[in-house]
Amino acid sequence: MKLSNISPRVSQILQILLEQNAPISVKALAEQMNLSKRTIQREMDSVNAILKGYEIILNSKTGVGIWLEGSEDKKQELRHDLSMDDRLDVSNREERRKRLTLEILKEKELRKLFYYSSRFQVSEATISADLEAIEGWLTRYGLRITRKPGSGISISGSEEAYRRAIRAFINENIDTHMLREAYESTESDAEGYASLQYGDIGKILNDDIVKRVIACLSGMDNTRVMTLTESSYVGLVIHIAIAINRILKDEVIDTDASWQQGLVEDADYHLAEQIVEELEEEFEIEIPAVEVSYICLHIKGAKHEKIQWDGQKINAIENRELRGILNEMVDAFDPESAYLLKQDEEFIQGLLAHLRPTLIRLDHGMQIQNPVLDDIKQNYMDIYQKCLNVSKVLERFTGKPVPEEETGFLTVHFGAAMVRQEGRKEEIRQVDVGIVCSSGIGISRLMLSKLNKLFGDRVNLTAYGKNDITSYVQGKTDFFVSSLPIEKAEIPVIHVNPLLNEEDIDQIRKMIYQYQRMPTKHKQEDLFSVQLDQINQMAAQINIVIKDMEFFYVDVDITFEELLHQIGERLSPYSDQSQIIQEDLMRREQVSSQIFAEFGFALLHTRTKGVTRPVFAVCMPEENVAFKDPYFKQITVAFVMLVPDDELVKINNDIMGHISGMLIEEPEFMEVAEQGDKEQIRTLLSRHLKQYFRKYISGLS
């Protein structure tokens, strides 16, 4: 690792620059970090000094911004080293305590207070206070912090409790949807994968082990596994990954699991055995028998996306014991409504499917996350209170307390049935929320990820840069959540801390609740404003295509690959973007050839992140003769059309589609192009796009 004496601020600057696919202004960088431009500029010498060790150059261009240039391998190496550097802002108490919890869960052996005080650069008294603060969280999962004078600090508790705590920590700090999507991605450079690979999760779980565990589970193609809900699936993966990691380190796994004697060797147990067999083959290890029971327990206690019973969708209640419990639960909820509730087949099947894993979780003290519990308590208070009586039925049956999270899920089942029964058809819609930061790339994406985890399908979240806020955008958005002031906002704006504290989230929650019950924004009087925005966007893109049209000659002996290389270099000044253009054009060519011998030209086109504006270019061999390479089939002109992969993709596709049709239907354009006069080509292009624009406007009326 080449990093030494690097400050947290410089580390953050480097991480932001590594995330960028295009130049970023110093002003935008400063806004993301809540610092002044001068402060950022003062740190540039330190940034340059670090980059030299990685053969990466910090480029800067007035009016464009700053960006990193270097090989992807070197950038990946820098990302890795930054992820291994544990510096953090020690003045942020919440972040420091979260990291301390992480350290304690990661290291089970004894550590002295001095170790942690040095680690976090605070006093031992501060660490002691932090330990008291996080001890309550650990206790919830059956773990204790043990202090031994002269020896140090360690964590004590059962293996099962230890795994529950790690799973809870990840559930509270990692988006489980993002985790599953990232680790199942076939593209190793996916943004989500990189953020997890180098984030806190990598400090608890071995990244390679997680990927291999998921590969094993996916490879089994078992319906019971693949229909697990997001949180249940991730919980199973985490559980297995921890066990594999411990076994590979030759750490002894607690085998005091007398509860396993009560497990029946049913379909779930045999599935657990199959999973263990796959894992043993993949990792070439011997897994203790107790792990079969642990995995079986997770499967039995898991929630599924589909209603299933021993692998089959249920159509009738056949288990007498469960039917008796269910009837007692419905009676306890509301004796007056009980009869009609028992006739609601959808409710009965849903509750039965929920009941079996619930009993498993209660019997074995397994935790379950309920991210909408506060909303349930607030918005369905009466039903929640009645479900407390339902929970008492389960407590009597299992002899175990029912956590409020479980009561919350029961409230959802009973609440939906009551709405159907009482005929209340309250319209609950998805709320359109705009997440705003300076660029629409950095801070807004972090906020979007956290809000998506909290509110899920209740909201449709879209990230915007400050300059993206038009009347059209505001017309289709219910309200904005912004980390900076928005001038002349026409809709409500909730101004928040970029880290989204509890007060911010509470404001957002209340606003979502309000808009869920309001009609969708489709006001007739706004139609003209929307059309004006659409016309302005179309006009701006057409103007860019005409004004920035490119014309250039290439060597007559050039090969197809060499032509793509020259196109990339000609149409982008940045080597990274130039490479993306080449790869995307080649990928498109491999789908089907873009050489049209019958028309005498090539139509090289693609959607790409290598450009930020639509590009139309004309390329010809020198001396106005045909390309000599046989691959070109004697064509004389190559037209290039690049569409940026952004929110205007439809408009730009329509423009380029019109140009494509013109090239085929209007021989005049080919004749002008072959003359090699750039301005004549531009004039003819302008004339045709003017006709297209008029037709577009008339189509809106």
N, C-alpha and C positions, 0 to 999 in steps of 0.2 A: 504494500500500500504506500503511495507516494504522498499522501496528505500528512501534514504536520503543522501544528499551531494554526489550524484553520478556524476562523470564528464561525459561530452559527449563522451570522448574517451572510458571509461569503458562501457558505455551504448552501444557503437557501437561494442565493442569486444563481449559483451554478445549476442547481436542480431545476429552477424555472427555465433557464436558458436551454437546458437539455430537453425539456418538454416541447419546445417550440419547433414548428415545422416551417416557420417563416420569420423574418426579422421582427423584433419587438422594440418599440421605442423606449428610451430610458425613462420617459415620463410614465409609460404604461407599466414598466417594471417597478418603478417607485410606488405607483398606486397599488399594485398587487401586494407589495410588502409594507404598505402604510408608512413609507419613508419619504424623505425629500429627494429631489433629483441630485442635489449636491451630495447627499450622503451616499447615494448609489455611485456617483462618479468618483468619490473618494476611495471606494472599495475596488475600483477597476484595476489598480496596480496589483492588488493581492490576487484578483481573479486571473490576470495575465500570468502572474508568477506561477500559479498552480497549473494553468493550462499548458505551459511549456513542457512540463514533465509528462504530458500525455500527447504531445505532438498535435494539439488542437489550437486553432487560431481564433481569437475573438475579433471578428470583423465589425467595422463601424462605418456607416455612410450617412451623411447629413440628409435629413428628410426621409430616410428609409428606416434606420434603426440599427440595432446590434444583433449579431448572430454568431453561432459557433460553426466553424468549418473544420472538418477532420473526418477520419474514417469512422465507420459505425462501430468497429471493434474497439477503437480507442474511447469513443463516447460511452460504450457499454462498460468498459473498464472503469471509467470515471464514475459512472452511475453506481457501480458495485462498491467502489471505495467510499463514496459518499454515504451509501447505505450502511456500510460497516462502521462509519464514524458516528459515535453515539452522542455527540454534543447536542444539547438542547437549550432552550431559553429557560434557565433555572429560576428566573423570576416569575414564570408562569406556574403557579402552585398546582393548578389542576393537571397540567401536562406533566409536571414533575412527579406527582403522585401516581399518575397513570403509568409512567415509565418505571417507577419504583415497584408497583404491583407486577409489572412485566418482568422485572429483574428477579423478584422473589419467586414467581412461578417458574421462571426459567432455571434458576439455580436452587436446588433443594438442599445443598450442603450448607454448613455453617458459614456465615460471613459476619465480620465485625462491623460496628457502626462506622468505624473509620473508613472502611471500604466504600460504603455508600456515600458518606460525606465527601470523600475524594472524587467519587464517580460523578456526583452531581454538583460539586464545588459549592457546597453549603455546609453549615455547621452540623455537628453531631446532634445538637439540641433540635435543629430543624428536622433532621432525619427522624429523630425519635418522635416528634410531633406528627410527622407524615405517617409513620408506622401506626400510631394510634388511630389516625383518620381512616386508613385503609383496612384496619383489622376488622372493622364491622362488616365490610364487604366480603372479606375472606370467610368470616364466621358464618355468613349466610349459606355457604357451600360446604360447611363442615370442616374448615381448615383453621388452624391456629398458628399465630406467630409465637415461637418459643424463644425466649431470651435466656441465655446462659452466661452469667458473669465470667469474663475472661475468655470465653470461647466464641460467642457471637450470636447470630440470629439464624434461625432456620424455620421452615414451614413444616407443620405436622398435621397428619390427617390420613385418611384411607386413600387407597389408589383411586377408588371410585369418586371420592370427594375432590381429589386433585384434578381429575379429568373434567368433572362438572365445572370447576372454577375456570379452567382454561377455555372450555367451550363458552361459558358465560362471558368471559373477557372478550373473546373474538366476536360473539354475537353483539356485544355492546359497542364495539369499536370498528367492526368491519362489515361492509355491505355484503350479506351472504349471496345475493344474486350476482353481484360483481365478482365475488370469489369463485363461484361455480362457473360462471361464463368465462372468466379469465383462465382458470386452470384447465377447462375443457377446450379452449381455443386451439386451433391447429396452427395459428400464426404466433410464433414465439415473440414477435415484436409488438403484440397487441398492447395498447396503452394500459388496459386494466390489468393485464398480467404483470407488466413492469411495475405498476404501482404496488401490487401485492408482493411481488418478489423482493422488492427493496423496502417494504414497509414493516410495521411492527409485527405483522403476522409471521414474517420470516425469522423473527427473533425467538419465536416459540416453536414453530413447526419447521421441519426440514422441507425446503421447497421441492427437492427432487422426490422425496418420499410422498408428498401430497399428490404430485402429478402421477406418480406410478400407482398410488392407491386408486385414484379416480379412473385411471386407465383400466385397472383390474375390474372395478365395478361396472364401468361402461361396457367392457368387453364381454361380460357375462350376459348382457342383454336380457336381464331378468325383469319381468313386469313389476314384481313386488318392489324391487329396488328402484326402478326408473320412475315409479309413480309416487315416490316419497315427495313431500313438499320440500320447498327450498331449504328451510331451516333444518328439517329432519335429515335431509340428505347431507348437508354440510356438517351437521352434528355427527353423523355416522363416519364421514371422512375424517374429521378431526380426531374422533375417538380412536380410529384405526391407526392414523398417522402417529399419534402419541405412543401407542403400544408398539408399533414397529420401530420407532426411534429408540425406545427404551430397550427393546430386545437387541437391536444392533449394537447398542452401547454396553451390552451385557449387564444391564441393571435388572435387579430382581423385581418382578411384578408381584404385588400382594396377591396371594392365592387364598386368603381367608374369605371365601365367598360361600358361606353355608347356604345362602339363599338359592344358589344354583341347583340344589338338590330338588327344589320344588318345580323346576322347569320341565315341562313335558316335551319329549322329543317329537314335536309336531313339524309341520311344514316350515315354520319360522326357524326352528332349531336346525333342520336339515339345510336350509338356505344359509344359515350362519356357518355351518360346516363347509359348504361349497365355497363361501367367501374365503374362509381360512385356507382351504386347499389352494385356491388361486393365489393368495398372498404368499404362501410358503413357496410356491413355484417361482413367483416373480422375484422375491427377495432372497431365495435360497436359505431360508431359516426354518427353525422349528418353533411353532407358536404354541404356548402353553394351552392346555385344554380349557382353562378358565376363560380364555378369550372368546371361545365359541359361545359360552354363556353370556358374556358381556355383549357381544354383537347381537345375539338372539334377543336380549333384553331391549336393546335399542330398536330393533325391528318391530318388536311387539308394542313398544311405547311410542312409535312414530306416527305422525299424521300423514295421511295420503291425499293426493290431489283428487283421486277418484274413490267413490264409495266401493269398498271391497270387503269381502269376508272369505278368508282362506283362499284368496286369488280369484273369487267370483263376485260379480256384482250381485248384491242381495236384492231379492224381490219380495221376501217375506221374512218375518221374524221367526226363527226356529229355535233359538236357544232359550229355554224356559227360565233359567236363572236370570239372564240379562233382561228378559222381558218383564220379569217381576220387579227388578230394580227400576227399569224404565217407567213402568206404571206408577210405582211409588214416587218417583221423581216428578212426574207430571202432576200427580195429585198434590204433592207438596208445593208446587209452583202456584197453582190457583185452582181450588176445587171447582169453582164455577165454570172455568174454561176447560177443565180436564177432558170432558167427554169429546168436545169438538177437536181438541188438540190430538187426541188419540185416533181420530179419523183422518188426520192430515198425513197421508202416506209419505210425502216428501219430508216432512218434519221427522217422522218416526225413523225412516231409513237414515236420514242425516244424523240424528242423535245416536242411533245405534252404532253407526260407523265411527262416531266420535267416542262413544262410551268405552269400547274395548281398550284402545290404547290409553285412555284416561285412567282406567283402573290399574293398568300395568305401571303407569308413571307414579300413581299415588302409592301403590304397594311397595315400590322400590325407591321412593323418594327422588324421582327424576324431575329436574327442573324443566320448565317450558317457558319460552319467551312470548309475551303478548304485547307487541309494540303499540297497540291502540287501546290499552286498558284504560288510560285516563279519559280518552274520548268516550268510551263505553259508559264509564261511571257518570260522566257529566251529561251526556246526551240521552242515556237510557236508564236514568236513576231508578225509576219505579221497577222496571224489569230486572235490573241488577239486584235490587233489594229482595225481590221474590226469588231470584236464583240463589241467594244465600241460603234459603230454606232447602233448595234442591241440593246444594252442596252438603248440607247436614245429613241428607240421606246417604250420600256417598261416604261421609265420615263415619256413619254408623256401620256401613257395610264393610269398609276397609280397615276401620280402626286407626286411620291416619288423617291428619288435618288436610283440608283442601286449600291450596294457595289461591289467592285472589285472581291470579292469572287464569287458572282453570275456570273459576266462576265467571270471568269475563267471556271466555269462549262459550260457556253454557248460555250466557245472556244473548249472544249472537244467534244461537239456534232458536231459543225461545222467542226472541224479539222478532225474527223473521216470520215465525209461525203466527204470532199475534197480529202482525201487519196483514198477513193473508186472511186470517180469521175475521178480523174486525173490518176488513174492507178499506183500511186506510191506504190510499195510494199516493202517499207523499212522494213527489218527484225529487229524487236525489241524483244529481248529475255530476259528471267529472268537471273539475274546476281547472281553467287554463291559467297557469301562473308563469310569468316571465322572470327569470333569474338574471340579474344585471350586474356586470362588473365592467371595468374599463375596456377589455378586449373581447369578452365573451368566451375566453379560452381557459384562463387560469382559475381565479377565485370562484367564478360562477359555476364551473364544473364541479368544484369541491362542494359548494353549497347544494348544487343540484343532486349530487350523489347522496348527501346526508338527508335531504328532504324526501328524496325518492324512497329511501329506506324507512323513513318515519311514516309517510303518508301513502305510499304505494299507488294503487289504482284510483285513489280518490282525486288525484291531480294529474294533469298533463303538463309536464315541466319543459320549458324551452330556455336555453341559455342565449343571452344577447350581449353584445358589446354596447357601450354607451351610444355610439354613432348609429346603431341599428334601430333605434327607437323612432319609428315613423308613425304617422296616423294610422296606417294600415295595420302595423303591429299592435298598436294600442286598441284598435277596433276589434281584434280577435282575442285579446287578453283580458282576463278579469281583474288582475292586479299584479303589481311588480314587487319582487323582493330584491332590494338593491343594497350594495355595499358602498354606494356613492350617490351624491345628489343627482336627481333627474330634473332637468329644466323643462318647464311647461308640460308637466305630466297631465294627461287628460283622464287618467284612471288612478285609483288609490295606489300608493307606494308605501311599503313597509321598509324603513331604513334599518339595516341590521349590521351587527359586527360580523366580519367575514367568517368567524369561527362559529357563529350561530349559538349564542348562549340560551339558557332556558327561557329568559324573558322574550327573546326574539321568536323562539319556537312557539311559545304560547300565543303571541300575537298572530303568527301565521296560522296556527290551528284555529283560532277564533274566526279569522277571515275566511278560511276554507269552509268552515261550518256554515257561515253566512251565505256564501256564494253557491254552495251545494243545493240550496233550497230556492235559488233565484233562477228565472228563465235564462236560457242560453243567450249570449249577446249576438243577436242578428237583427239589428234595428234597420228598418227600411231607409230612414233618413241618413244612415251612414254609408249607403251604397255608393253614392257619388264620390265620397272621400276615398273609399276603397278603390274605385275605378281610376281616380286620379293618381293614386299611388302606383297602381299597376301600370298605367301609361307612362308615368315618370321612370319606373324601373326599366320598362321595355325600351324607352327612348335612350336612357343612359347606356344600356348594354349595346344597342345598335351603334351609338356614337363611338363607343370604345372599339368595336369591331372595325368600323370604317377608319377612324383616326389612327389606330395602332396596327393597321394591316402591314404585314411584312412581305418583302420580296427579296430573294437572294438566289445566286447561282452556286452550283456545286460542280465538282469534277465529273466529267462525263463517264469516267471509269468507276465511279463510286459504287460500293456494294450497298445492299439494303440496310445492314447493321450500321455501316458507316454513315449512311444518310440519317438514320435515327439519331446517331451521336451528334451530327452537325445540327439537326433540328433542335435537340435539347440544348446545346450550347448557344444557339442563335436566339432561342425564345426565352431563356432564363439566364440571368447573370450569376446565379448561385449554383454551385456544383451539386448540392443535394437535390434541389428542385430539377435541375437538368437531368440527373440520373432517374428521378421519378418519371419524368416525361418519357424518356427512352423506354423504360420498363413497361409503362402503361401502353404505349404505342405497340411495342412488341407483343404484349399480352393480347391486345385487340387483334393484331395480325394473325396470331396463332388460332384465334377463334374462327376466322374466315378471312381469306385474302382481300386486301383493300386495293389491289391492282386491277383496274378495269381496262383491259386491252381494247375492248370494243369501242370505248370512248376516248382512248388515247391518254388517259390520266390515272393517277393514283389518288385516292381520297383517304388520307391518313387522319383518322379521327378517334378521339377517346375522351372520356371523363377522367380528370386527373387532379391530384393535389399539388402537382408541380407548377400550376399557375394560379393566380388570384383573380385574373380577368380573362374574359373570352378572347381567343386568339384565332385569327384567320391569316394564313400565310400561303404564298405561292413560291414554289421552288422549281428551278429548271437547270438542266445541264448547260455548261458553258457552250457557246457557239450555236445555241438553239437547235441542237440535234437530239436524237433519242438517247436514253440511258443505254449504255452498252451491256451492262450486266444482264444475262438472260432472265433473271428473276423479275425484271421490270417489264418484260414482254413488249419491248419497243415503244413504251409510252414516252411522251415528251415533257409532261408537266406533273408535278406532285403538289396537290393541294393539301394543306394541313389545317385541321380544325380541332382546337382544344377547348374543352368546357371545364371550368373550375368546379370542383366537388363541394358546393356550398348551397346556401338556401335559395339561390337564384338559378339552380340547375335546370328547372323546367323552362324558364324564359330563355336561357341560353341554348338549351336543346332545340327549342322551337326556331330560334334564329338560324342556328346552324343547319337545321333540317330544311329550312327554306332555301338556304344557299346550296345545299346538296341537290335539291330538286332543280334549282336554276342551272347548275352545272350540267345536268343531264338533259334538261329540256330546252336550254338556250345555247345553241352552237356558237352564237356571237361571243359569249364570254370566253370560251376556249380559244377562239380566234384572236381575241384581244390579248389574252394571257400569253399566247405563243409569240406575240410581238415583243414581249419583254419590257413594256413600258409601264412602270409602277403606277404612275399617276393616271394613266388611262384605265388601268385595272381598278384603281380606287374609285374613279368617277363612275364606271359602270356598276361596280358593287354598290355605291351610294344610291344610284338610280333605282336598282332593284329593291334594296332594303327600304327605300322611301315608299315604294308601292306596297311592300309588305306591311309597313307601319300603318299606312292609311287603312288597309284591309283589317288590320288588328283593331284599330280604333272603332271602325264601323261594326265589328263583331261584338263589341261591348255594349252597344246601344240597344 
